[in-house]
Amino acid sequence: MHAHPAFYGFVELRPARRGGLVNGERGAAMTTNRIDLIRPDAPDLAARGPHRVGVTTLSAVNPGQPDIARAVAGRPLPVYDRPFTLEVWYPAEVAPGTPPTPYENVLLRDGETRATLHGQAVRDAAPAPAGPCPLVILSHGYPGNRFLLGHLGENLASKGYVVASIDHADSTYADQGAFGSTLVNRPLDQKFVLDEIDRLSRTPGNLLAGLVDASRAALVGYSMGGYGVVISAGGGLAPAAVTFDWAPPDGLLARHVAGSAEHRALADPRFKAFVAIAPWGMEKGFWEAEGLAGVRGPILFVAGDADDISGYAGGVRKLFDLSTKADRALLTFENANHNAAAPIPAPAESWFMSENLGFSPFDHYADPVWDTVRMNNVAQHFLTAFLGLHVRGDEAMQPYLDLCERAADGIWSTEVDGTPRPDHSYWKGFQNRTAAGLRLSRTKPPAE
């Protein structure tokens, strides 16, 4: 039985140890559908950064692209101008007391219900003189939309990144087309958006002009977005993937097979780091060892070890293990399922049974074991450390990644004043007892 949505979403946001409340958030904290919550027990680097955040919506078109969703075996491949809607967060100059702008009419998983989300960003605010800022590209799952990872968009922008989140055509709640289109287009979309933001940053008069340094970029993807990340990072597909039932007709997926000229050309040195959250496909046979040997990191995999969509032992963990030539890490949420870390908290309007879906849209956002805000905060912490180290070259982030593998094995041992004793090995940035249920595996490639 599902209770009425009115009973949910009223969460009191207490002042965090770091980051705190800004612009009278205490009152706003009682609003439903917040994507910006920082729990009092959040790890250190989850806190918002020093910048206020602006947000803008951009449209773009990649002309003359193969229309994979409408491909028919044995017939000429149609061509069209592939459309994009991007939500872009950035450091902004905001006058004191200016309230954040709600995200209105955001479509939910059922493709029918709309909700208003609340965060920290101010619509079309003037960019702060913080540039040129590194670029982070966010890529949602199938289906999804550009708001699904919105908590990361705002959080990273407050720390001096420009963050561009993609609505992938044929793969959104409003436009869920043939799956073969996602298989082919996901890494191509990711590369196009990198090129497009780079172009806009060089276009006089554009909001992003001079604000973005696209030569220092990171790619973050969830589920099918993570599939695209692995391909973009150099993980060419197995030849057999071209013939799978999911694949488009006439061998159109062959361009992403390991060793193909098209896949080699996809590599882009502007990407300095990759994050693949619950990447789909390994358990279904889309990769094999030879292709994954092409992955070049640094790459951070994130997964729940109870993931029944992408798989864990034969899925994400195997991707991590077989990416043998990459500087790589795997953050595991014990007992979490496919929704580990990436989606925003389930909007109040999703707490109902959908006859259209046959399940509650809530299930698309939430995890049965882990609190979503908790997972979001952990993701914000580790992405801040990982991107800070590998995109910005900030060596101060290294200790946040040099951890004992199982957080439960860490020892909390400090003096009365909080100074760590020699045997202190608890995860850096976490308060005592708050890293439970997490593991971080790290492996560097052998010296050549």
C-alpha positions, 0 to 999 in steps of 0.5 A: 500500500502506498501512502499519499504523497502529501505525507512525504518530502518534508525533511528538516535540513539541519546546519551541516558542519561544513557548508552550512545553510545559505540565504535563509535555507532553514525555512526553505528546507521544509519544501518538498523535492530538494536536490541539495540536501547535505546531511549532518553526517555527510563526509567532508567533501560533500559540502557545497563549495564557495561559489553561488550557482547559476543554471541555464538551459541550452539547445543544440543540434548535431546535424546530419546524424544517422537516425538509428531509432528509425533504422530498418534492416536492409533499407537505406539509413535515414539521416536527421539533425539530432537535437539536444537539450542541456542543463548547464550549472556554473559558478555565478555572481548572485546578489545577497538575498537572491532566492534560488530558482525552482526547476519547474515542470520536470517530467518524472519516470512515468512520462506523464507526471511533472514536479517542481524540484528545489535546489540552490541555482539561480536561473541565468545568473551572471557567471562569476569571474572564476573561469576558465573552469573545468568541464563535467558532462553528466549522462543519464540512464535509459530512460532518464533526463538531464535532472536525474543527476542534478544534485551533482550538477549543483554541487560540482558547480559550487566548487568551480566546475561548469557542469553540462547535463544531457537530455539524450534523444530517444532515451528520455521519459518523454522520448523513449525510443528504440534501445539500439539508438542508445547503444550507438548514440550514447558515446557519440552524444557525450563527445558531441557535447564536449565539442559543443561546450568547447565551441560555446566557450569560444563564442563571444557574447555567449553566457559560457564565453571564457568560462569553460576550459574544455581541455580539462574535462570529466565524463560522468554517466549512470547506467546507460550513461555509464555504458557510454563512459566505458566506451568513451574511456577506450573500452571497445565492445566485443564483436558479438555485441553487434549481433545481439537482439538489443543492437540496431540492424545492419551492423550499425553498432560495429563502430564501437567494437574494439579495434574499429577505426571509429572507436579509435577516433572516439578517444579524446585527450580532453577527458582527464577523468571518467566516472561510470556509475552502475554501467550497464552491459558487461553482464550481458556480454557487451565487453570482453577482456581484449576490449576492456584492456583499451580502457584508459583512466583515471576511471572511477566505477560506482556500484551497489553490490546487489545491482540486479540491472547491471550486475555486480560480480559479473557486471560492474566489478568485472568491468573494474577487474578487466580494465587492467591498463587503467588507473581505476577505483571502484566504490561499492555500496554494500546491499545497494541496488541499481540506483546507488548514488546517482538519482536525485531523491524521489520527488513526492509526486512519484510516490504512487502506483503507475498503471502506465508503468506497472510499478511506482515511479518511486522505484526509479529513484530510490533504493530499498536499503540506502537513504538516497540523500546519504548516497548522494552525499557520499557520491559528492564527496568522492567525485570531489576528491577524484575529479579534484585530483585527476582533473585539477591536479590537486594533490590534497585530494589524494588522502581522501582516496588512499583508504583501507578497502573496507570502511568497516576495517578502519580504526577510529583512534584520536586524541581528545582534541581530535588529533589522529593517533598513529593507529587511526585508519578510519576513512578520511573525511568521514565522522566516526561510524559513518562510513559503514557499508562502503568499500573502495578498491583501487588498482593502478596499471602495471608499469610498462 
